[in-house]
Amino acid sequence: MDIRMACIDGLTTARRIRNYDPSARVFIVTDYADEDLRRAALEAGASGYVLKQDIANLAEIVGSL
């Protein structure tokens, strides 16, 4: 999911998903190359943070986790 979405932001959604199912893997896929957002996403429970420009590597990134 992205950081910014129409109804709810990705960080809140990541927290909710991980609270519901701690074993869930949540990946943020975004255009925001911001270290503070990356850190906040990981603190919210995201398993990974991928820039949309690197989406071709998503399967490799997911596989490495």
BAFIBA-739048 format. One record per atom (N, C-alpha, C, O): residue in one letter; y, z, x. Coordinates in steps of 0.1 Angstrom, whole numbers, padded with zeros to 4 digits, always signed. Layout:
N
AYZX/...
This chain:
65
M-0012+0000+0008/M+0000+0000+0000/M+0012+0000+0009/M+0011+0002+0021/D+0024-0003+0003/D+0036-0003+0010/D+0043+0011+0009/D+0039+0019+0001/I+0053+0013+0018/I+0061+0025+0017/I+0069+0025+0004/I+0070+0035-0003/R+0076+0014+0002/R+0085+0013-0010/R+0078+0005-0020/R+0075-0007-0018/M+0076+0011-0032/M+0070+0004-0043/M+0079+0007-0056/M+0087+0016-0055/A+0077-0001-0066/A+0085+0000-0078/A+0085+0014-0085/A+0096+0019-0088/C+0074+0019-0088/C+0073+0031-0096/C+0071+0044-0088/C+0076+0054-0092/I+0065+0043-0077/I+0062+0055-0069/I+0061+0051-0054/I+0056+0040-0051/D+0066+0059-0045/D+0066+0054-0031/D+0052+0056-0025/D+0044+0064-0030/G+0049+0049-0014/G+0036+0050-0008/G+0032+0063-0002/G+0020+0067-0002/L+0042+0071+0003/L+0039+0084+0008/L+0034+0093-0002/L+0024+0101+0000/T+0041+0094-0014/T+0037+0102-0025/T+0023+0098-0030/T+0014+0106-0032/T+0021+0085-0031/T+0008+0080-0035/T-0003+0084-0025/T-0014+0088-0030/A-0001+0082-0013/A-0011+0086-0002/A-0014+0101-0004/A-0026+0104-0003/R-0004+0109-0005/R-0007+0124-0007/R-0016+0126-0020/R-0025+0134-0019/R-0012+0120-0031/R-0020+0122-0043/R-0034+0117-0042/R-0043+0124-0046/I-0036+0105-0035/I-0050+0100-0033/I-0058+0110-0025/I-0069+0113-0028/R-0052+0114-0014/R-0059+0123-0005/R-0062+0137-0011/R-0072+0143-0008/N-0053+0142-0019/N-0055+0154-0026/N-0067+0153-0036/N-0075+0162-0038/Y-0067+0141-0043/Y-0078+0138-0052/Y-0091+0136-0045/Y-0102+0141-0050/D-0091+0129-0034/D-0103+0126-0027/D-0100+0126-0012/D-0096+0116-0006/P-0102+0137-0005/P-0099+0139+0009/P-0106+0129+0018/P-0102+0126+0029/S-0117+0123+0013/S-0124+0113+0022/S-0119+0099+0020/S-0123+0090+0027/A-0109+0097+0011/A-0104+0083+0009/A-0096+0079+0021/A-0090+0087+0028/R-0097+0066+0024/R-0089+0060+0035/R-0077+0052+0029/R-0079+0043+0020/V-0066+0056+0033/V-0053+0050+0028/V-0046+0043+0039/V-0044+0050+0050/F-0043+0031+0038/F-0035+0023+0048/F-0022+0019+0043/F-0021+0013+0032/I-0012+0021+0050/I+0002+0017+0047/I+0003+0003+0054/I+0001+0002+0066/V+0007-0007+0046/V+0009-0021+0051/V+0024-0024+0047/V+0027-0025+0035/T+0032-0025+0057/T+0047-0025+0054/T+0054-0034+0064/T+0049-0038+0075/D+0067-0037+0061/D+0076-0043+0070/D+0084-0033+0078/D+0092-0037+0087/Y+0083-0021+0075/Y+0092-0010+0081/Y+0085-0006+0095/Y+0076+0002+0095/A+0091-0011+0106/A+0086-0007+0119/A+0094+0005+0124/A+0102+0004+0133/D+0093+0016+0117/D+0100+0028+0119/D+0091+0040+0123/D+0082+0043+0115/E+0093+0046+0135/E+0084+0056+0139/E+0085+0069+0130/E+0074+0075+0128/D+0096+0072+0124/D+0097+0083+0115/D+0088+0080+0103/D+0082+0089+0098/L+0089+0068+0097/L+0081+0065+0086/L+0066+0065+0089/L+0058+0069+0081/R+0063+0060+0101/R+0049+0060+0106/R+0043+0074+0106/R+0032+0077+0102/R+0051+0083+0112/R+0047+0097+0113/R+0046+0103+0099/R+0037+0111+0097/A+0056+0100+0091/A+0055+0106+0077/A+0043+0101+0069/A+0037+0109+0062/A+0039+0088+0071/A+0027+0083+0065/A+0015+0090+0070/A+0006+0093+0061/L+0014+0092+0082/L+0002+0099+0088/L+0002+0114+0083/L-0009+0119+0080/E+0013+0120+0082/E+0014+0134+0077/E+0010+0134+0063/E+0005+0144+0058/A+0013+0123+0055/A+0010+0123+0041/A-0005+0120+0039/A-0010+0121+0027/G-0012+0117+0049/G-0027+0115+0048/G-0031+0101+0050/G-0043+0098+0048/A-0022+0092+0054/A-0026+0078+0056/A-0035+0077+0068/A-0033+0084+0078/S-0045+0069+0068/S-0054+0067+0079/S-0049+0057+0089/S-0053+0057+0101/G-0039+0049+0085/G-0034+0039+0094/G-0021+0034+0088/G-0017+0035+0077/Y-0013+0027+0097/Y+0000+0022+0094/Y+0001+0008+0101/Y+0001+0007+0113/V+0001-0002+0093/V+0000-0016+0098/V+0013-0024+0093/V+0016-0023+0082/L+0019-0031+0103/L+0030-0039+0099/L+0025-0052+0093/L+0015-0057+0097/K+0032-0057+0083/K+0028-0069+0076/K+0026-0081+0086/K+0018-0090+0084/Q+0034-0081+0096/Q+0033-0092+0106/Q+0020-0091+0114/Q+0016-0101+0120/D+0013-0080+0113/D+0000-0078+0120/D-0011-0078+0110/D-0022-0073+0114/I-0009-0082+0098/I-0019-0082+0088/I-0032-0089+0091/I-0043-0085+0087/A-0031-0099+0100/A-0043-0106+0104/A-0053-0097+0112/A-0065-0100+0112/N-0048-0086+0117/N-0056-0076+0125/N-0061-0065+0116/N-0067-0055+0121/L-0058-0065+0103/L-0061-0054+0095/L-0076-0050+0095/L-0080-0039+0096/A-0085-0060+0094/A-0099-0057+0094/A-0103-0050+0107/A-0112-0041+0107/E-0098-0055+0118/E-0101-0049+0131/E-0096-0034+0131/E-0103-0025+0136/I-0084-0032+0126/I-0078-0019+0126/I-0086-0009+0117/I-0089+0002+0121/V-0090-0014+0106/V-0098-0006+0096/V-0112-0003+0103/V-0117+0008+0102/G-0117-0013+0109/G-0130-0011+0115/G-0130-0001+0127/G-0140+0005+0130/S-0119+0000+0134/S-0118+0009+0145/S-0117+0023+0141/S-0119+0032+0149/L-0114+0026+0128/L-0113+0039+0123/L-0126+0043+0117/L-0128+0055+0113/
